C-alpha cells in the first residue's frame, strides 16, 4: 500500500527504512516524539495537531488492516487554553474592545 505522508506526520516516521517498518511504531515512540516537540518549545496546539494527524494516519491504516493498532491511542495531549469558558457568548459581548454584560431582557 502506498500512502503519501503530510509534513505533519512525516517527522516521526522519517527514520523508517520502508513502509512495512511502520508496523514497528509503538506508543513509546509516540511519547518520545511528543517529549521532543515539548523540548523544542512547540506550542500546545501545534503538538495536539501533529498528534491528531498521526492518530488519523494510524486510524486509516487500522481500517485497511495495515497495522494492528493505533499507537497514539492513550497518549496524553497537552491542554490548550482556548478561553471558551471564560467568556460565554450568552453572558458577554465585545463592545469597543471591552467585554460587557449583555443587557437584561425584561
Steps between C-alpha positions, in 0.01 A plus 500: 500500500638841405411787736621856447582653837440865576778703657312489833551129546809436294743613772439213745502250216801639314742244647305203363678308223186386316123509538486162675705647786198715596367189677787533751395847623397467864337722760847561648616645166203737490558612861869561424401708196254701710772568761739604223245751371453632853876549544508692171243737658224434249161631606240275658262546206775405254584183692131407523458555125804285413388219732152520350640470147711199599201341673289550186767330292507199732118487508505488120763224504298304759190517280706360211649227725850633437577530874358323803428805713538873541807582713373855554198376697546579867785748446421809704473820304587840640209714607433827323341811643240598244303726738167346405378490858647841587252698287182310425323672210166517680650698790748737340543687173788687350442873486767755420787267587351406840279218618171619646197314635207462267199716587226333704184406319190585701 
